[in-house]
Amino acid sequence: DRLLDMTRTAVNITGDATVTTIVARSEGQLDLDVFNDPEAGTLYSASSSSP
């Protein structure tokens, strides 16, 4: 039962993230430059100088 619960949770999270992305894109709220940026959401980018 624990394995099934973890699987259900993974499927639920994946589905929620997918639908959120689809709706945001259809509403024009998805910034594709940020979405496709592998460094988006990081505190410092590799090209920035150290603080």
C-alpha distance matrix in Angstrom:
0.0 3.8 5.5 5.2 6.1 8.7 9.9 10.5 12.3 14.3 15.3 16.3 18.4 20.0 20.9 22.3 24.4 25.7 26.8 28.4 30.4 31.5 32.6 34.4 36.2 37.3 38.6 40.5 38.7 37.2 39.5 39.0 41.0 38.6 35.5 36.7 38.0 35.9 37.4 36.8 35.1 36.3 38.6 41.3 42.1 43.3 46.8 47.3 49.2 47.6 48.1
3.8 0.0 3.8 5.4 5.0 6.3 8.6 9.8 10.6 12.4 14.3 15.2 16.6 18.5 19.9 21.1 22.7 24.4 25.8 27.0 28.8 30.4 31.6 33.0 34.9 36.3 37.5 39.1 37.0 35.4 37.4 37.0 38.7 36.1 33.2 34.4 35.4 33.1 34.5 33.9 32.1 33.1 35.3 38.0 38.9 40.0 43.6 44.0 45.8 44.1 44.6
5.5 3.8 0.0 3.8 5.4 5.2 6.2 8.6 9.9 10.7 12.4 14.2 15.5 16.6 18.3 20.0 21.4 22.6 24.4 25.9 27.3 28.7 30.3 31.8 33.3 34.8 36.3 37.7 35.9 34.0 35.9 35.1 36.8 34.5 31.4 32.3 33.4 31.1 32.8 32.4 31.0 32.0 34.5 36.9 37.5 38.4 41.9 42.7 44.6 43.1 43.9
5.2 5.4 3.8 0.0 3.8 5.5 5.0 6.1 8.5 9.8 10.5 12.1 14.2 15.3 16.3 18.1 20.0 20.9 22.3 24.1 25.8 26.8 28.3 30.1 31.6 32.7 34.3 36.1 34.4 32.8 35.0 34.3 36.4 34.2 30.9 32.0 33.5 31.6 33.4 32.7 31.4 32.8 35.5 38.0 38.5 39.6 43.0 43.8 45.9 44.6 45.4
6.1 5.0 5.4 3.8 0.0 3.8 5.4 5.1 6.2 8.7 9.9 10.4 12.3 14.3 15.3 16.4 18.4 19.9 21.0 22.4 24.4 25.7 26.8 28.4 30.3 31.5 32.7 34.5 32.6 31.2 33.5 33.1 35.1 32.7 29.6 31.1 32.4 30.6 32.1 31.1 29.4 30.9 33.3 36.1 36.9 38.3 41.7 42.1 44.2 42.8 43.3
8.7 6.3 5.2 5.5 3.8 0.0 3.8 5.5 5.1 6.2 8.7 9.8 10.6 12.3 14.2 15.3 16.6 18.3 20.0 21.2 22.7 24.4 25.8 27.1 28.8 30.4 31.7 33.1 31.0 29.3 31.2 30.7 32.5 30.0 27.0 28.2 29.3 27.2 28.7 28.0 26.4 27.7 30.2 32.8 33.5 34.8 38.2 38.8 40.8 39.4 40.0
9.9 8.6 6.2 5.0 5.4 3.8 0.0 3.8 5.4 5.1 6.2 8.5 10.0 10.6 12.2 14.2 15.5 16.5 18.3 20.0 21.3 22.5 24.3 25.8 27.2 28.6 30.3 31.7 30.1 28.2 30.3 29.4 31.4 29.3 26.0 27.1 28.6 26.7 28.7 28.0 26.9 28.3 31.2 33.6 33.9 35.1 38.4 39.2 41.6 40.5 41.3
10.5 9.8 8.6 6.1 5.1 5.5 3.8 0.0 3.8 5.5 5.2 6.0 8.6 9.9 10.4 12.1 14.3 15.2 16.3 18.1 20.0 21.0 22.3 24.1 25.8 26.8 28.3 30.1 28.5 27.0 29.5 29.0 31.3 29.1 25.9 27.4 29.1 27.6 29.5 28.3 27.1 29.0 31.8 34.4 34.8 36.4 39.5 40.2 42.6 41.6 42.2
12.3 10.6 9.9 8.5 6.2 5.1 5.4 3.8 0.0 3.8 5.5 5.0 6.2 8.5 9.8 10.5 12.3 14.1 15.4 16.4 18.4 20.0 21.1 22.4 24.4 25.8 26.9 28.5 26.5 25.0 27.3 27.1 29.2 26.7 23.7 25.4 26.8 25.2 26.7 25.5 23.9 25.8 28.4 31.2 31.8 33.5 36.7 37.1 39.5 38.3 38.8
14.3 12.4 10.7 9.8 8.7 6.2 5.1 5.5 3.8 0.0 3.8 5.4 5.3 6.1 8.5 10.0 10.7 12.2 14.3 15.5 16.7 18.4 20.1 21.2 22.7 24.5 25.9 27.1 25.2 23.3 25.3 24.7 26.6 24.3 21.2 22.5 23.9 22.3 24.1 23.1 22.0 23.7 26.6 29.1 29.4 30.9 34.1 34.8 37.3 36.3 37.1
15.3 14.3 12.4 10.5 9.9 8.7 6.2 5.2 5.5 3.8 0.0 3.8 5.6 5.2 6.0 8.5 10.0 10.4 12.1 14.1 15.4 16.4 18.2 19.9 21.2 22.4 24.2 25.7 24.3 22.5 24.9 24.2 26.6 24.7 21.2 22.6 24.6 23.4 25.6 24.4 23.6 25.8 28.8 31.3 31.2 32.8 35.8 36.7 39.4 38.7 39.5
16.3 15.2 14.2 12.1 10.4 9.8 8.5 6.0 5.0 5.4 3.8 0.0 3.8 5.5 5.2 6.1 8.6 9.9 10.6 12.1 14.3 15.4 16.4 18.1 20.0 21.1 22.4 24.2 22.5 21.3 23.9 23.8 26.3 24.1 20.9 22.9 24.8 23.9 25.7 24.0 22.9 25.4 28.2 30.9 31.2 33.2 36.0 36.6 39.3 38.6 39.0
18.4 16.6 15.5 14.2 12.3 10.6 10.0 8.6 6.2 5.3 5.6 3.8 0.0 3.8 5.4 5.1 6.2 8.5 10.0 10.6 12.3 14.3 15.5 16.4 18.4 20.1 21.1 22.5 20.4 18.9 21.2 21.1 23.3 20.9 17.8 19.9 21.5 20.5 22.1 20.4 19.2 21.6 24.4 27.1 27.5 29.5 32.4 32.8 35.5 34.8 35.2
20.0 18.5 16.6 15.3 14.3 12.3 10.6 9.9 8.5 6.1 5.2 5.5 3.8 0.0 3.8 5.5 5.2 6.1 8.6 9.9 10.7 12.3 14.3 15.4 16.7 18.5 20.1 21.2 19.6 17.6 19.8 19.1 21.5 19.5 16.1 17.7 19.7 18.8 21.0 19.6 19.1 21.5 24.7 27.0 26.8 28.6 31.4 32.3 35.1 34.8 35.6
20.9 19.9 18.3 16.3 15.3 14.2 12.2 10.4 9.8 8.5 6.0 5.2 5.4 3.8 0.0 3.8 5.5 5.1 6.1 8.4 9.9 10.5 12.1 14.1 15.4 16.5 18.2 19.9 18.7 17.2 20.0 19.6 22.4 20.8 17.3 19.2 21.6 21.3 23.5 21.7 21.3 24.1 27.3 29.7 29.5 31.5 34.0 34.8 37.8 37.6 38.2
22.3 21.1 20.0 18.1 16.4 15.3 14.2 12.1 10.5 10.0 8.5 6.1 5.1 5.5 3.8 0.0 3.8 5.5 5.3 6.1 8.6 10.0 10.6 12.1 14.2 15.4 16.4 18.2 16.5 15.4 18.3 18.6 21.4 19.3 16.3 18.8 20.9 20.8 22.5 20.2 19.5 22.5 25.3 28.0 28.2 30.5 32.9 33.4 36.3 36.0 36.3
24.4 22.7 21.4 20.0 18.4 16.6 15.5 14.3 12.3 10.7 10.0 8.6 6.2 5.2 5.5 3.8 0.0 3.8 5.6 5.2 6.2 8.7 10.1 10.5 12.3 14.4 15.4 16.5 14.5 12.8 15.3 15.3 17.8 15.8 12.6 15.0 17.1 17.1 18.9 16.6 16.2 19.2 22.3 24.7 24.6 26.9 29.2 29.9 32.9 32.8 33.3
25.7 24.4 22.6 20.9 19.9 18.3 16.5 15.2 14.1 12.2 10.4 9.9 8.5 6.1 5.1 5.5 3.8 0.0 3.8 5.5 5.2 6.3 8.7 10.0 10.7 12.4 14.3 15.5 14.4 12.5 15.2 14.6 17.6 16.3 12.8 14.7 17.5 17.8 20.1 18.1 18.4 21.5 24.7 26.8 26.2 28.3 30.4 31.4 34.7 34.9 35.6
26.8 25.8 24.4 22.3 21.0 20.0 18.3 16.3 15.4 14.3 12.1 10.6 10.0 8.6 6.1 5.3 5.6 3.8 0.0 3.8 5.4 5.0 6.1 8.4 9.8 10.5 12.1 14.1 13.3 12.3 15.7 15.8 19.1 17.9 14.7 17.1 19.9 20.7 22.8 20.3 20.4 23.8 26.8 29.1 28.7 31.0 33.0 33.7 37.0 37.2 37.7
28.4 27.0 25.9 24.1 22.4 21.2 20.0 18.1 16.4 15.5 14.1 12.1 10.6 9.9 8.4 6.1 5.2 5.5 3.8 0.0 3.8 5.5 5.3 6.0 8.6 10.0 10.6 12.2 10.5 9.8 13.1 13.9 17.0 15.3 12.6 15.6 18.0 19.0 20.6 17.8 17.6 21.1 23.9 26.3 26.2 28.8 30.6 31.1 34.3 34.5 34.7
30.4 28.8 27.3 25.8 24.4 22.7 21.3 20.0 18.4 16.7 15.4 14.3 12.3 10.7 9.9 8.6 6.2 5.2 5.4 3.8 0.0 3.8 5.5 5.1 6.1 8.6 9.9 10.5 9.2 7.3 10.4 10.5 13.8 12.6 9.6 12.3 15.0 16.4 18.3 15.7 16.3 19.8 22.8 24.7 24.1 26.6 28.2 29.0 32.3 32.9 33.4
31.5 30.4 28.7 26.8 25.7 24.4 22.5 21.0 20.0 18.4 16.4 15.4 14.3 12.3 10.5 10.0 8.7 6.3 5.0 5.5 3.8 0.0 3.8 5.5 5.2 6.2 8.7 10.0 10.0 8.8 12.2 12.0 15.6 15.3 12.3 14.5 17.7 19.3 21.5 19.0 19.9 23.4 26.4 28.3 27.4 29.7 31.2 32.1 35.6 36.4 37.0
32.6 31.6 30.3 28.3 26.8 25.8 24.3 22.3 21.1 20.1 18.2 16.4 15.5 14.3 12.1 10.6 10.1 8.7 6.1 5.3 5.5 3.8 0.0 3.8 5.4 5.1 6.1 8.6 8.4 8.8 12.5 13.4 17.0 16.4 14.0 16.8 19.7 21.5 23.2 20.3 20.8 24.4 27.2 29.2 28.7 31.4 32.7 33.2 36.6 37.3 37.6
34.4 33.0 31.8 30.1 28.4 27.1 25.8 24.1 22.4 21.2 19.9 18.1 16.4 15.4 14.1 12.1 10.5 10.0 8.4 6.0 5.1 5.5 3.8 0.0 3.8 5.5 5.2 6.2 4.9 5.2 9.0 10.6 13.9 13.1 11.3 14.4 16.9 19.1 20.4 17.3 17.9 21.6 24.1 26.1 25.6 28.4 29.5 29.9 33.3 34.1 34.3
36.2 34.9 33.3 31.6 30.3 28.8 27.2 25.8 24.4 22.7 21.2 20.0 18.4 16.7 15.4 14.2 12.3 10.7 9.8 8.6 6.1 5.2 5.4 3.8 0.0 3.8 5.4 5.1 5.9 4.9 8.2 8.7 12.4 12.7 10.7 13.1 16.1 18.5 20.4 17.6 19.0 22.5 25.3 26.7 25.7 28.2 29.1 29.9 33.5 34.6 35.2
37.3 36.3 34.8 32.7 31.5 30.4 28.6 26.8 25.8 24.5 22.4 21.1 20.1 18.5 16.5 15.4 14.4 12.4 10.5 10.0 8.6 6.2 5.1 5.5 3.8 0.0 3.8 5.5 7.7 8.3 11.5 12.2 15.9 16.3 14.5 16.8 19.8 22.3 24.2 21.4 22.6 26.2 28.9 30.4 29.4 32.0 32.8 33.6 37.2 38.3 38.7
38.6 37.5 36.3 34.3 32.7 31.7 30.3 28.3 26.9 25.9 24.2 22.4 21.1 20.1 18.2 16.4 15.4 14.3 12.1 10.6 9.9 8.7 6.1 5.2 5.4 3.8 0.0 3.8 5.5 7.8 11.1 12.9 16.2 16.3 15.1 17.9 20.4 23.1 24.4 21.2 22.1 25.8 28.1 29.8 29.2 32.1 32.7 33.0 36.5 37.6 37.7
40.5 39.1 37.7 36.1 34.5 33.1 31.7 30.1 28.5 27.1 25.7 24.2 22.5 21.2 19.9 18.2 16.5 15.5 14.1 12.2 10.5 10.0 8.6 6.2 5.1 5.5 3.8 0.0 3.8 5.7 8.1 10.1 13.0 13.6 13.0 15.6 17.9 20.9 22.1 19.0 20.3 23.9 26.1 27.5 26.6 29.4 29.7 30.2 33.7 35.1 35.3
38.7 37.0 35.9 34.4 32.6 31.0 30.1 28.5 26.5 25.2 24.3 22.5 20.4 19.6 18.7 16.5 14.5 14.4 13.3 10.5 9.2 10.0 8.4 4.9 5.9 7.7 5.5 3.8 0.0 3.8 6.5 9.4 12.0 11.5 11.1 14.3 16.1 19.0 19.7 16.3 17.2 20.8 22.9 24.6 24.0 27.1 27.6 27.7 31.1 32.3 32.2
37.2 35.4 34.0 32.8 31.2 29.3 28.2 27.0 25.0 23.3 22.5 21.3 18.9 17.6 17.2 15.4 12.8 12.5 12.3 9.8 7.3 8.8 8.8 5.2 4.9 8.3 7.8 5.7 3.8 0.0 3.8 5.9 8.9 8.5 7.5 10.6 12.7 15.5 16.6 13.5 14.9 18.4 20.9 22.3 21.4 24.2 24.9 25.5 29.0 30.1 30.5
39.5 37.4 35.9 35.0 33.5 31.2 30.3 29.5 27.3 25.3 24.9 23.9 21.2 19.8 20.0 18.3 15.3 15.2 15.7 13.1 10.4 12.2 12.5 9.0 8.2 11.5 11.1 8.1 6.5 3.8 0.0 3.8 5.5 5.6 6.1 8.7 10.1 13.4 14.2 11.3 13.3 16.5 18.9 19.8 18.6 21.3 21.7 22.3 25.8 27.3 27.8
39.0 37.0 35.1 34.3 33.1 30.7 29.4 29.0 27.1 24.7 24.2 23.8 21.1 19.1 19.6 18.6 15.3 14.6 15.8 13.9 10.5 12.0 13.4 10.6 8.7 12.2 12.9 10.1 9.4 5.9 3.8 0.0 3.8 5.4 4.7 5.9 8.3 11.6 13.3 11.2 13.8 16.7 19.5 20.0 18.2 20.4 20.9 22.1 25.8 27.4 28.5
41.0 38.7 36.8 36.4 35.1 32.5 31.4 31.3 29.2 26.6 26.6 26.3 23.3 21.5 22.4 21.4 17.8 17.6 19.1 17.0 13.8 15.6 17.0 13.9 12.4 15.9 16.2 13.0 12.0 8.9 5.5 3.8 0.0 3.8 5.5 5.4 6.1 9.9 10.9 9.3 12.4 14.8 17.3 17.2 15.1 17.3 17.4 18.6 22.4 24.3 25.4
38.6 36.1 34.5 34.2 32.7 30.0 29.3 29.1 26.7 24.3 24.7 24.1 20.9 19.5 20.8 19.3 15.8 16.3 17.9 15.3 12.6 15.3 16.4 13.1 12.7 16.3 16.3 13.6 11.5 8.5 5.6 5.4 3.8 0.0 3.8 5.5 5.1 8.3 8.7 6.1 8.9 11.6 14.2 14.7 13.2 15.9 16.5 17.3 20.9 22.3 23.2
35.5 33.2 31.4 30.9 29.6 27.0 26.0 25.9 23.7 21.2 21.2 20.9 17.8 16.1 17.3 16.3 12.6 12.8 14.7 12.6 9.6 12.3 14.0 11.3 10.7 14.5 15.1 13.0 11.1 7.5 6.1 4.7 5.5 3.8 0.0 3.8 5.7 8.0 9.7 7.5 9.9 12.8 15.9 16.8 15.4 17.7 18.9 20.0 23.6 24.7 25.7
36.7 34.4 32.3 32.0 31.1 28.2 27.1 27.4 25.4 22.5 22.6 22.9 19.9 17.7 19.2 18.8 15.0 14.7 17.1 15.6 12.3 14.5 16.8 14.4 13.1 16.8 17.9 15.6 14.3 10.6 8.7 5.9 5.4 5.5 3.8 0.0 3.8 6.2 8.9 8.2 11.3 13.4 16.7 16.8 14.6 16.2 17.4 19.2 22.8 24.2 25.8
38.0 35.4 33.4 33.5 32.4 29.3 28.6 29.1 26.8 23.9 24.6 24.8 21.5 19.7 21.6 20.9 17.1 17.5 19.9 18.0 15.0 17.7 19.7 16.9 16.1 19.8 20.4 17.9 16.1 12.7 10.1 8.3 6.1 5.1 5.7 3.8 0.0 3.8 5.4 5.3 9.0 10.3 13.5 13.2 10.8 12.6 13.7 15.3 19.0 20.4 22.0
35.9 33.1 31.1 31.6 30.6 27.2 26.7 27.6 25.2 22.3 23.4 23.9 20.5 18.8 21.3 20.8 17.1 17.8 20.7 19.0 16.4 19.3 21.5 19.1 18.5 22.3 23.1 20.9 19.0 15.5 13.4 11.6 9.9 8.3 8.0 6.2 3.8 0.0 3.8 5.7 8.5 8.9 12.4 12.1 9.9 11.0 13.1 14.9 18.3 19.2 21.1
37.4 34.5 32.8 33.4 32.1 28.7 28.7 29.5 26.7 24.1 25.6 25.7 22.1 21.0 23.5 22.5 18.9 20.1 22.8 20.6 18.3 21.5 23.2 20.4 20.4 24.2 24.4 22.1 19.7 16.6 14.2 13.3 10.9 8.7 9.7 8.9 5.4 3.8 0.0 3.8 6.3 5.7 8.8 8.3 6.3 8.3 10.4 11.6 14.9 15.7 17.4
36.8 33.9 32.4 32.7 31.1 28.0 28.0 28.3 25.5 23.1 24.4 24.0 20.4 19.6 21.7 20.2 16.6 18.1 20.3 17.8 15.7 19.0 20.3 17.3 17.6 21.4 21.2 19.0 16.3 13.5 11.3 11.2 9.3 6.1 7.5 8.2 5.3 5.7 3.8 0.0 3.8 5.6 8.6 9.4 8.4 11.3 13.0 13.4 16.7 17.3 18.3
35.1 32.1 31.0 31.4 29.4 26.4 26.9 27.1 23.9 22.0 23.6 22.9 19.2 19.1 21.3 19.5 16.2 18.4 20.4 17.6 16.3 19.9 20.8 17.9 19.0 22.6 22.1 20.3 17.2 14.9 13.3 13.8 12.4 8.9 9.9 11.3 9.0 8.5 6.3 3.8 0.0 3.8 6.5 8.8 9.4 12.6 14.6 14.2 17.0 16.9 17.3
36.3 33.1 32.0 32.8 30.9 27.7 28.3 29.0 25.8 23.7 25.8 25.4 21.6 21.5 24.1 22.5 19.2 21.5 23.8 21.1 19.8 23.4 24.4 21.6 22.5 26.2 25.8 23.9 20.8 18.4 16.5 16.7 14.8 11.6 12.8 13.4 10.3 8.9 5.7 5.6 3.8 0.0 3.8 5.6 6.7 9.6 12.1 11.6 14.0 13.5 14.3
38.6 35.3 34.5 35.5 33.3 30.2 31.2 31.8 28.4 26.6 28.8 28.2 24.4 24.7 27.3 25.3 22.3 24.7 26.8 23.9 22.8 26.4 27.2 24.1 25.3 28.9 28.1 26.1 22.9 20.9 18.9 19.5 17.3 14.2 15.9 16.7 13.5 12.4 8.8 8.6 6.5 3.8 0.0 3.8 6.9 10.0 11.9 10.3 12.0 11.0 11.0
41.3 38.0 36.9 38.0 36.1 32.8 33.6 34.4 31.2 29.1 31.3 30.9 27.1 27.0 29.7 28.0 24.7 26.8 29.1 26.3 24.7 28.3 29.2 26.1 26.7 30.4 29.8 27.5 24.6 22.3 19.8 20.0 17.2 14.7 16.8 16.8 13.2 12.1 8.3 9.4 8.8 5.6 3.8 0.0 3.8 6.6 8.3 6.6 8.5 8.2 9.2
42.1 38.9 37.5 38.5 36.9 33.5 33.9 34.8 31.8 29.4 31.2 31.2 27.5 26.8 29.5 28.2 24.6 26.2 28.7 26.2 24.1 27.4 28.7 25.6 25.7 29.4 29.2 26.6 24.0 21.4 18.6 18.2 15.1 13.2 15.4 14.6 10.8 9.9 6.3 8.4 9.4 6.7 6.9 3.8 0.0 3.8 5.4 5.5 8.6 9.5 11.5
43.3 40.0 38.4 39.6 38.3 34.8 35.1 36.4 33.5 30.9 32.8 33.2 29.5 28.6 31.5 30.5 26.9 28.3 31.0 28.8 26.6 29.7 31.4 28.4 28.2 32.0 32.1 29.4 27.1 24.2 21.3 20.4 17.3 15.9 17.7 16.2 12.6 11.0 8.3 11.3 12.6 9.6 10.0 6.6 3.8 0.0 3.8 5.7 8.0 9.3 12.3
46.8 43.6 41.9 43.0 41.7 38.2 38.4 39.5 36.7 34.1 35.8 36.0 32.4 31.4 34.0 32.9 29.2 30.4 33.0 30.6 28.2 31.2 32.7 29.5 29.1 32.8 32.7 29.7 27.6 24.9 21.7 20.9 17.4 16.5 18.9 17.4 13.7 13.1 10.4 13.0 14.6 12.1 11.9 8.3 5.4 3.8 0.0 3.8 6.6 9.3 12.2
47.3 44.0 42.7 43.8 42.1 38.8 39.2 40.2 37.1 34.8 36.7 36.6 32.8 32.3 34.8 33.4 29.9 31.4 33.7 31.1 29.0 32.1 33.2 29.9 29.9 33.6 33.0 30.2 27.7 25.5 22.3 22.1 18.6 17.3 20.0 19.2 15.3 14.9 11.6 13.4 14.2 11.6 10.3 6.6 5.5 5.7 3.8 0.0 3.8 6.5 8.8
49.2 45.8 44.6 45.9 44.2 40.8 41.6 42.6 39.5 37.3 39.4 39.3 35.5 35.1 37.8 36.3 32.9 34.7 37.0 34.3 32.3 35.6 36.6 33.3 33.5 37.2 36.5 33.7 31.1 29.0 25.8 25.8 22.4 20.9 23.6 22.8 19.0 18.3 14.9 16.7 17.0 14.0 12.0 8.5 8.6 8.0 6.6 3.8 0.0 3.8 6.4
47.6 44.1 43.1 44.6 42.8 39.4 40.5 41.6 38.3 36.3 38.7 38.6 34.8 34.8 37.6 36.0 32.8 34.9 37.2 34.5 32.9 36.4 37.3 34.1 34.6 38.3 37.6 35.1 32.3 30.1 27.3 27.4 24.3 22.3 24.7 24.2 20.4 19.2 15.7 17.3 16.9 13.5 11.0 8.2 9.5 9.3 9.3 6.5 3.8 0.0 3.8
48.1 44.6 43.9 45.4 43.3 40.0 41.3 42.2 38.8 37.1 39.5 39.0 35.2 35.6 38.2 36.3 33.3 35.6 37.7 34.7 33.4 37.0 37.6 34.3 35.2 38.7 37.7 35.3 32.2 30.5 27.8 28.5 25.4 23.2 25.7 25.8 22.0 21.1 17.4 18.3 17.3 14.3 11.0 9.2 11.5 12.3 12.2 8.8 6.4 3.8 0.0
